[in-house]
Amino acid sequence: MFTGIVEATSQTIKTFKDSSKDLLRFLVQRPPSFDDIEIGDSIATNGICLTVESFDQDSIQFALGAETLKITGWTPESVSKMTWNLERSLCFGDRIHGHLVTGHVDFTGRVLETLPSPESLGLKIQFPISAHKYFWPKGSVCLNGVSLTINEVGSDFLRVHLIPETLKATNLGALQVGHVVNIEVDSFARGMIHYFQEREPGIETPLR
């Protein structure tokens, strides 16, 4: 579990295909502040929960599975050029400054518009029209692992505004029109909508 507050950004050092061709492994630069990681730890990388396979003083190794590659559309070439938003998993008792994030990306979105100002940046992000039910003004969304508040929602788009600290600490400031972002919807919204869609007709809901 994560909070959507990015701790560090990092660059890809190396990518290599697994012999089974089902995995894409890659190394990223290890941030100096990540001094407590262990093999098996979960780290959110651009919003995707990945397991630390190995590490040394300078690098961390992860593996991308087939489902992740399918959802994100990532290729060895795109991963090799990636800048990563990194966040270590949440410790119980920590303050939650963003919102609860699982690291399970639901789908990707595309940048339709950027509105830069001297110290901030507005983004208009297109999402699959079927996902409209998950978004509302002042609700939460996770873009590339960053917890953000939704300012506006259309039939197939949402708008967010990035403050200076977000631009400094994440890779979102480099987004341009046409770029693809990973989107994770609010897990509470997902669960609530699933409940109402799946419950049998005539069954009383405890929320009444």
Backbone as CSV, one residue per row, in Angstrom:
resi,resn,N_x,N_y,N_z,CA_x,CA_y,CA_z,C_x,C_y,C_z
1,MET,0.840,-1.182,0.000,0.000,0.000,0.000,0.886,1.246,0.000
2,PHE,0.424,2.284,-0.726,1.202,3.508,-0.875,0.306,4.718,-0.623
3,THR,0.913,5.900,-0.684,0.139,7.121,-0.447,0.080,8.034,-1.654
4,GLY,0.841,7.724,-2.695,0.853,8.592,-3.866,1.729,9.819,-3.690
5,ILE,2.579,9.822,-2.664,3.536,10.913,-2.458,4.918,10.405,-2.868
6,VAL,5.395,10.878,-3.996,6.649,10.376,-4.568,7.833,10.791,-3.703
7,GLU,8.721,9.830,-3.446,9.900,10.092,-2.619,11.115,10.488,-3.444
8,ALA,11.217,9.957,-4.662,12.394,10.233,-5.490,12.067,9.891,-6.932
9,THR,12.795,10.486,-7.840,12.730,10.086,-9.240,14.042,9.408,-9.600
10,SER,13.978,8.551,-10.619,15.160,7.771,-10.982,15.131,7.462,-12.469
11,GLN,16.291,7.128,-13.013,16.423,6.802,-14.430,16.705,5.312,-14.607
12,THR,16.280,4.777,-15.740,16.612,3.394,-16.092,18.098,3.291,-16.419
13,ILE,18.736,2.267,-15.876,20.140,1.996,-16.181,20.252,0.973,-17.312
14,LYS,19.408,-0.068,-17.229,19.536,-1.183,-18.172,18.225,-1.944,-18.229
15,THR,17.884,-2.490,-19.392,16.750,-3.388,-19.547,17.219,-4.685,-20.186
16,PHE,16.588,-5.796,-19.844,16.927,-7.071,-20.473,15.743,-8.017,-20.377
17,LYS,15.477,-8.710,-21.474,14.365,-9.650,-21.547,14.708,-10.929,-20.805
18,ASP,13.700,-11.466,-20.094,13.861,-12.755,-19.441,13.895,-13.849,-20.494
19,SER,14.572,-14.934,-20.190,14.687,-16.027,-21.160,13.332,-16.613,-21.528
20,SER,12.345,-16.513,-20.622,11.014,-17.046,-20.905,10.208,-16.131,-21.799
21,LYS,10.687,-14.907,-22.013,10.025,-13.887,-22.829,8.721,-13.399,-22.196
22,ASP,8.422,-13.819,-20.972,7.214,-13.361,-20.284,7.491,-12.167,-19.378
23,LEU,8.758,-11.884,-19.111,9.121,-10.819,-18.202,10.088,-9.847,-18.873
24,LEU,9.991,-8.606,-18.457,10.970,-7.610,-18.861,11.619,-7.085,-17.587
25,ARG,12.889,-7.373,-17.411,13.604,-6.925,-16.223,14.349,-5.622,-16.528
26,PHE,14.507,-4.801,-15.493,15.234,-3.551,-15.686,15.860,-3.103,-14.376
27,LEU,16.904,-2.309,-14.510,17.596,-1.718,-13.376,17.361,-0.214,-13.373
28,VAL,17.140,0.345,-12.178,17.044,1.790,-12.032,18.107,2.261,-11.059
29,GLN,18.438,3.525,-11.150,19.371,4.102,-10.200,18.739,4.085,-8.810
30,ARG,19.509,3.664,-7.830,19.002,3.610,-6.461,19.141,4.977,-5.792
31,PRO,18.016,5.588,-5.374,18.115,6.878,-4.690,18.882,6.732,-3.376
32,PRO,19.698,7.704,-3.008,20.458,7.626,-1.750,19.568,7.442,-0.528
33,SER,18.358,7.989,-0.572,17.466,7.892,0.596,16.876,6.494,0.766
34,PHE,16.959,5.653,-0.253,16.414,4.290,-0.161,17.458,3.386,0.484
35,ASP,17.759,3.664,1.754,18.839,2.974,2.451,18.341,1.837,3.340
36,ASP,17.037,1.532,3.249,16.482,0.488,4.119,15.782,-0.609,3.335
37,ILE,15.976,-0.662,2.019,15.249,-1.640,1.213,15.834,-3.034,1.369
38,GLU,14.987,-4.023,1.134,15.382,-5.420,1.172,14.780,-6.148,-0.022
39,ILE,15.340,-7.293,-0.367,14.772,-8.114,-1.436,13.358,-8.530,-1.032
40,GLY,12.424,-8.367,-1.954,11.026,-8.680,-1.670,10.192,-7.466,-1.322
41,ASP,10.837,-6.330,-1.078,10.087,-5.113,-0.774,9.260,-4.679,-1.985
42,SER,8.176,-3.962,-1.706,7.341,-3.378,-2.754,7.676,-1.904,-2.912
43,ILE,7.884,-1.496,-4.147,8.144,-0.092,-4.460,7.243,0.302,-5.627
44,ALA,6.526,1.412,-5.470,5.696,1.918,-6.554,6.595,2.615,-7.568
45,THR,6.531,2.162,-8.814,7.341,2.715,-9.896,6.391,3.231,-10.964
46,ASN,6.290,4.557,-11.064,5.287,5.178,-11.940,3.899,4.625,-11.666
47,GLY,3.625,4.391,-10.386,2.298,3.971,-9.966,2.064,2.481,-9.944
48,ILE,3.052,1.687,-10.332,2.901,0.238,-10.380,3.700,-0.403,-9.252
49,CYS,3.039,-1.225,-8.467,3.698,-1.909,-7.357,4.604,-3.005,-7.910
50,LEU,5.906,-2.846,-7.738,6.877,-3.829,-8.210,7.717,-4.333,-7.042
51,THR,8.207,-5.560,-7.190,8.985,-6.214,-6.135,10.472,-6.066,-6.398
52,VAL,11.202,-5.709,-5.362,12.657,-5.617,-5.468,13.222,-7.031,-5.620
53,GLU,13.844,-7.302,-6.767,14.449,-8.621,-7.006,15.886,-8.678,-6.488
54,SER,16.601,-7.598,-6.668,17.974,-7.513,-6.176,18.359,-6.037,-6.149
55,PHE,19.433,-5.742,-5.463,19.901,-4.354,-5.413,21.355,-4.343,-4.975
56,ASP,22.003,-3.243,-5.286,23.329,-2.983,-4.745,23.381,-1.507,-4.378
57,GLN,24.556,-0.996,-4.165,24.675,0.385,-3.708,24.147,1.376,-4.732
58,ASP,24.190,1.016,-6.009,23.858,1.969,-7.066,22.562,1.682,-7.805
59,SER,22.009,0.472,-7.679,20.877,0.120,-8.528,19.866,-0.774,-7.811
60,ILE,18.658,-0.825,-8.387,17.591,-1.726,-7.934,17.049,-2.438,-9.162
61,GLN,16.804,-3.734,-9.038,16.272,-4.512,-10.153,14.817,-4.889,-9.906
62,PHE,13.990,-4.698,-10.965,12.584,-5.082,-10.949,12.280,-5.938,-12.176
63,ALA,11.104,-6.593,-12.141,10.614,-7.358,-13.292,9.195,-6.924,-13.598
64,LEU,8.916,-6.694,-14.873,7.579,-6.355,-15.341,6.951,-7.598,-15.953
65,GLY,5.776,-7.998,-15.444,5.083,-9.166,-15.962,4.248,-8.850,-17.189
66,ALA,3.711,-9.893,-17.799,2.954,-9.748,-19.040,1.729,-8.854,-18.868
67,GLU,1.017,-8.985,-17.748,-0.182,-8.181,-17.533,0.162,-6.703,-17.407
68,THR,1.237,-6.400,-16.704,1.667,-5.008,-16.568,2.050,-4.425,-17.915
69,LEU,2.781,-5.197,-18.705,3.189,-4.728,-20.031,1.975,-4.519,-20.936
70,LYS,0.966,-5.361,-20.768,-0.246,-5.234,-21.575,-1.006,-3.961,-21.232
71,ILE,-1.173,-3.692,-19.939,-1.946,-2.528,-19.505,-1.226,-1.224,-19.836
72,THR,0.078,-1.188,-19.608,0.828,0.053,-19.805,1.252,0.278,-21.252
73,GLY,1.383,-0.811,-22.003,1.890,-0.685,-23.364,3.387,-0.470,-23.426
74,TRP,4.077,-0.681,-22.309,5.526,-0.468,-22.282,6.258,-1.509,-23.112
75,THR,7.361,-1.097,-23.691,8.249,-1.959,-24.470,9.660,-1.819,-23.903
76,PRO,10.575,-2.721,-24.269,11.961,-2.541,-23.814,12.521,-1.171,-24.167
77,GLU,12.160,-0.666,-25.340,12.671,0.643,-25.755,12.114,1.766,-24.878
78,SER,10.801,1.738,-24.613,10.221,2.813,-23.814,10.707,2.752,-22.366
79,VAL,10.840,1.539,-21.830,11.323,1.396,-20.455,12.767,1.893,-20.335
80,SER,13.563,1.671,-21.354,14.972,2.073,-21.305,15.141,3.581,-21.228
81,LYS,14.103,4.324,-21.642,14.184,5.787,-21.642,13.376,6.417,-20.509
82,MET,12.860,5.603,-19.617,11.898,6.069,-18.626,12.548,6.812,-17.468
83,THR,11.839,7.854,-17.022,12.103,8.470,-15.720,11.020,7.970,-14.781
84,TRP,11.430,7.485,-13.607,10.505,6.801,-12.710,10.191,7.629,-11.472
85,ASN,8.907,7.673,-11.118,8.490,8.142,-9.804,8.558,6.946,-8.854
86,LEU,9.298,7.078,-7.763,9.479,5.969,-6.832,8.905,6.310,-5.460
87,GLU,8.221,5.331,-4.863,7.724,5.468,-3.496,7.809,4.117,-2.803
88,ARG,8.444,4.102,-1.643,8.464,2.876,-0.847,7.093,2.651,-0.211
89,SER,6.813,1.404,0.137,5.499,1.069,0.685,5.276,1.743,2.031
90,LEU,4.006,1.931,2.345,3.592,2.632,3.555,3.847,1.782,4.794
91,CYS,4.346,2.420,5.841,4.471,1.774,7.145,3.263,2.142,8.000
92,PHE,2.688,1.165,8.704,1.587,1.477,9.608,2.059,2.480,10.648
93,GLY,1.246,3.485,10.868,1.599,4.541,11.800,2.112,5.785,11.113
94,ASP,2.480,5.669,9.803,2.912,6.852,9.066,1.729,7.764,8.772
95,ARG,1.998,9.041,8.601,0.975,9.961,8.127,0.676,9.665,6.659
96,ILE,-0.595,9.763,6.279,-0.999,9.566,4.884,-1.263,10.948,4.301
97,HIS,-0.315,11.435,3.526,-0.428,12.798,3.011,-1.179,12.863,1.687
98,GLY,-1.277,11.758,0.981,-2.020,11.733,-0.268,-3.337,11.008,-0.061
99,HIS,-3.492,9.836,-0.706,-4.611,8.943,-0.425,-4.104,7.517,-0.576
100,LEU,-4.861,6.557,-0.088,-4.405,5.169,-0.140,-4.374,4.679,-1.586
101,VAL,-3.208,4.195,-1.989,-2.960,3.754,-3.357,-2.449,2.320,-3.306
102,THR,-2.970,1.459,-4.170,-2.591,0.049,-4.144,-1.390,-0.270,-5.031
103,GLY,-1.131,0.577,-6.028,-0.083,0.261,-6.987,-0.552,-0.667,-8.087
104,HIS,-1.885,-0.817,-8.227,-2.470,-1.653,-9.279,-3.128,-0.736,-10.309
105,VAL,-2.402,-0.436,-11.363,-2.887,0.490,-12.383,-4.094,-0.101,-13.100
106,ASP,-5.124,0.718,-13.283,-6.359,0.244,-13.916,-6.324,0.375,-15.431
107,PHE,-5.764,1.466,-15.920,-5.689,1.709,-17.363,-4.773,2.902,-17.579
108,THR,-4.546,3.241,-18.825,-3.719,4.407,-19.134,-4.596,5.537,-19.654
109,GLY,-4.082,6.747,-19.542,-4.728,7.925,-20.093,-3.753,8.662,-20.987
110,ARG,-4.252,9.635,-21.703,-3.410,10.396,-22.625,-3.546,11.889,-22.342
111,VAL,-2.430,12.591,-22.375,-2.444,14.028,-22.142,-3.047,14.731,-23.359
112,LEU,-4.146,15.446,-23.120,-4.812,16.188,-24.191,-4.367,17.645,-24.237
113,GLU,-3.971,18.165,-23.071,-3.674,19.596,-23.011,-2.782,19.875,-21.802
114,THR,-1.847,20.785,-21.957,-1.048,21.273,-20.841,-1.235,22.781,-20.758
115,LEU,-1.418,23.275,-19.535,-1.621,24.697,-19.322,-0.570,25.198,-18.320
116,PRO,0.607,25.558,-18.819,1.668,26.004,-17.904,1.439,27.428,-17.429
117,SER,1.839,27.676,-16.211,1.883,29.027,-15.658,3.252,29.194,-15.031
118,PRO,3.616,30.372,-14.516,4.980,30.564,-14.024,5.455,29.513,-13.014
119,GLU,4.570,29.030,-12.138,5.015,28.096,-11.108,4.190,26.822,-11.027
120,SER,3.224,26.640,-11.883,2.360,25.464,-11.801,2.022,24.969,-13.202
121,LEU,1.278,23.861,-13.238,0.944,23.260,-14.527,-0.420,22.589,-14.447
122,GLY,-1.295,22.932,-15.364,-2.577,22.254,-15.472,-2.499,21.169,-16.525
123,LEU,-3.144,20.041,-16.267,-3.162,18.923,-17.212,-4.598,18.493,-17.494
124,LYS,-4.888,18.245,-18.751,-6.149,17.641,-19.164,-5.833,16.234,-19.648
125,ILE,-6.382,15.239,-18.962,-6.051,13.839,-19.223,-7.280,13.093,-19.733
126,GLN,-7.152,12.473,-20.876,-8.239,11.656,-21.428,-8.187,10.262,-20.825
127,PHE,-9.359,9.706,-20.502,-9.443,8.345,-19.985,-10.532,7.593,-20.749
128,PRO,-10.580,6.260,-20.655,-11.641,5.499,-21.326,-13.009,5.959,-20.835
129,ILE,-13.926,6.192,-21.755,-15.222,6.754,-21.375,-15.957,5.857,-20.385
130,SER,-15.690,4.560,-20.403,-16.330,3.632,-19.466,-15.892,3.870,-18.027
131,ALA,-14.805,4.619,-17.829,-14.271,4.856,-16.484,-14.810,6.136,-15.854
132,HIS,-15.702,6.829,-16.541,-16.213,8.111,-16.045,-16.793,7.999,-14.633
133,LYS,-17.404,6.879,-14.321,-18.065,6.703,-13.025,-17.105,6.771,-11.849
134,TYR,-15.806,6.613,-12.089,-14.835,6.594,-11.001,-14.314,7.986,-10.626
135,PHE,-14.690,8.999,-11.378,-14.101,10.323,-11.184,-15.163,11.374,-10.895
136,TRP,-14.834,12.288,-9.983,-15.719,13.413,-9.681,-14.864,14.561,-9.159
137,PRO,-15.342,15.811,-9.302,-14.570,16.960,-8.814,-14.277,16.844,-7.322
138,LYS,-13.043,17.127,-6.948,-12.510,17.039,-5.596,-12.243,15.601,-5.155
139,GLY,-12.459,14.642,-6.060,-12.086,13.273,-5.762,-10.590,13.082,-5.978
140,SER,-10.111,11.869,-5.721,-8.685,11.577,-5.848,-8.415,10.687,-7.054
141,VAL,-7.243,10.868,-7.629,-6.773,10.012,-8.718,-5.265,9.878,-8.568
142,CYS,-4.728,8.766,-9.045,-3.288,8.537,-9.005,-2.762,8.493,-10.443
143,LEU,-1.908,9.439,-10.801,-1.317,9.517,-12.137,0.181,9.261,-12.039
144,ASN,0.652,8.204,-12.685,2.073,7.834,-12.625,2.565,7.746,-11.186
145,GLY,1.671,7.270,-10.301,2.052,7.090,-8.914,1.921,8.320,-8.050
146,VAL,1.341,9.398,-8.586,1.216,10.661,-7.854,-0.236,10.879,-7.450
147,SER,-0.487,11.072,-6.170,-1.823,11.354,-5.659,-2.198,12.794,-5.991
148,LEU,-3.327,12.951,-6.704,-3.771,14.281,-7.120,-5.261,14.448,-6.868
149,THR,-5.671,15.703,-6.687,-7.083,16.038,-6.543,-7.644,16.437,-7.902
150,ILE,-8.788,15.885,-8.246,-9.425,16.175,-9.527,-10.136,17.525,-9.446
151,ASN,-9.861,18.395,-10.413,-10.502,19.709,-10.445,-11.770,19.726,-11.291
152,GLU,-11.763,18.981,-12.381,-12.895,18.990,-13.316,-12.989,17.631,-13.998
153,VAL,-14.205,17.218,-14.302,-14.417,15.945,-14.988,-15.360,16.163,-16.168
154,GLY,-14.974,15.649,-17.336,-15.842,15.623,-18.504,-16.243,14.192,-18.799
155,SER,-16.865,13.962,-19.918,-17.332,12.615,-20.251,-16.184,11.634,-20.400
156,ASP,-15.039,12.108,-20.880,-13.889,11.210,-21.056,-12.571,11.890,-20.702
157,PHE,-12.616,12.894,-19.831,-11.383,13.556,-19.433,-11.509,14.109,-18.019
158,LEU,-10.360,14.355,-17.418,-10.300,15.028,-16.123,-9.185,16.060,-16.176
159,ARG,-9.295,17.042,-15.283,-8.268,18.071,-15.174,-7.680,18.056,-13.768
160,VAL,-6.375,18.204,-13.694,-5.680,18.335,-12.417,-4.729,19.513,-12.515
161,HIS,-4.283,19.993,-11.350,-3.361,21.124,-11.318,-2.164,20.742,-10.459
162,LEU,-0.974,20.930,-11.000,0.252,20.541,-10.318,0.917,21.751,-9.682
163,ILE,1.154,21.662,-8.381,1.801,22.735,-7.654,3.314,22.622,-7.809
164,PRO,4.074,23.655,-7.423,5.530,23.616,-7.611,6.214,22.400,-6.990
165,GLU,5.803,21.985,-5.782,6.448,20.841,-5.142,6.255,19.572,-5.956
166,THR,5.061,19.373,-6.526,4.798,18.197,-7.358,5.653,18.227,-8.610
167,LEU,5.785,19.404,-9.217,6.609,19.524,-10.416,8.069,19.232,-10.107
168,LYS,8.526,19.627,-8.925,9.923,19.422,-8.546,10.213,17.969,-8.197
169,ALA,9.246,17.300,-7.565,9.512,15.980,-6.993,9.129,14.817,-7.887
170,THR,8.424,15.047,-9.003,7.926,13.952,-9.839,8.308,14.157,-11.302
171,ASN,7.894,13.202,-12.136,8.151,13.315,-13.573,6.985,13.934,-14.337
172,LEU,5.946,14.393,-13.634,4.759,14.898,-14.318,5.010,16.213,-15.052
173,GLY,5.976,16.983,-14.591,6.265,18.248,-15.244,6.800,18.099,-16.653
174,ALA,7.279,16.909,-16.996,7.832,16.670,-18.328,6.770,16.196,-19.314
175,LEU,5.539,16.015,-18.844,4.483,15.520,-19.729,4.150,16.538,-20.812
176,GLN,3.906,16.020,-22.005,3.497,16.839,-23.142,2.264,16.215,-23.775
177,VAL,1.598,16.991,-24.618,0.401,16.498,-25.307,0.740,15.214,-26.059
178,GLY,-0.090,14.196,-25.855,0.120,12.904,-26.499,0.798,11.884,-25.613
179,HIS,1.451,12.317,-24.540,2.106,11.376,-23.638,1.064,10.534,-22.896
180,VAL,1.460,9.310,-22.557,0.583,8.360,-21.871,0.944,8.316,-20.395
181,VAL,-0.078,8.255,-19.534,0.141,8.170,-18.086,-0.605,6.960,-17.535
182,ASN,-0.057,6.390,-16.461,-0.730,5.304,-15.750,-1.772,5.891,-14.806
183,ILE,-2.967,5.309,-14.804,-4.054,5.799,-13.953,-4.528,4.692,-13.025
184,GLU,-4.565,5.008,-11.731,-5.218,4.144,-10.753,-6.374,4.910,-10.137
185,VAL,-7.577,4.356,-10.211,-8.736,5.024,-9.642,-8.731,4.837,-8.131
186,ASP,-9.494,5.670,-7.440,-9.625,5.570,-5.986,-10.173,4.185,-5.641
187,SER,-9.461,3.439,-4.801,-9.850,2.055,-4.497,-11.183,1.987,-3.760
188,PHE,-11.495,3.003,-2.970,-12.785,3.017,-2.283,-13.922,3.188,-3.286
189,ALA,-13.713,4.040,-4.281,-14.724,4.228,-5.322,-14.914,2.942,-6.114
190,ARG,-13.807,2.275,-6.439,-13.898,1.025,-7.188,-14.702,-0.020,-6.422
191,GLY,-14.418,-0.149,-5.132,-15.123,-1.131,-4.324,-16.595,-0.814,-4.174
192,MET,-16.929,0.454,-3.968,-18.322,0.842,-3.800,-19.120,0.601,-5.073
193,ILE,-18.558,0.989,-6.213,-19.259,0.804,-7.484,-19.438,-0.681,-7.778
194,HIS,-18.414,-1.484,-7.502,-18.519,-2.931,-7.715,-19.629,-3.513,-6.840
195,TYR,-19.727,-3.046,-5.599,-20.755,-3.545,-4.687,-22.154,-3.302,-5.248
196,PHE,-22.412,-2.084,-5.683,-23.741,-1.754,-6.178,-24.048,-2.425,-7.513
197,GLN,-23.018,-2.680,-8.317,-23.236,-3.348,-9.600,-23.495,-4.836,-9.435
198,GLU,-22.883,-5.457,-8.430,-22.931,-6.903,-8.288,-23.999,-7.401,-7.317
199,ARG,-24.519,-6.562,-6.428,-25.480,-7.048,-5.435,-26.776,-7.464,-6.119
200,GLU,-27.420,-8.464,-5.583,-28.640,-8.998,-6.174,-29.793,-8.025,-5.978
201,PRO,-30.692,-7.912,-6.983,-31.842,-7.024,-6.861,-32.694,-7.406,-5.652
202,GLY,-33.199,-6.422,-4.945,-34.075,-6.661,-3.821,-33.386,-6.775,-2.485
203,ILE,-32.034,-6.912,-2.500,-31.297,-7.024,-1.245,-31.097,-5.623,-0.675
204,GLU,-31.448,-5.448,0.555,-31.317,-4.158,1.196,-29.830,-3.800,1.350
205,THR,-29.500,-2.560,1.103,-28.141,-2.112,1.307,-27.996,-1.487,2.691
206,PRO,-26.931,-1.772,3.395,-26.742,-1.197,4.725,-26.518,0.304,4.700
207,LEU,-26.364,0.884,3.498,-26.114,2.314,3.427,-27.396,3.118,3.453
208,ARG,-28.533,2.450,3.376,-29.806,3.175,3.412,-30.157,3.618,4.823
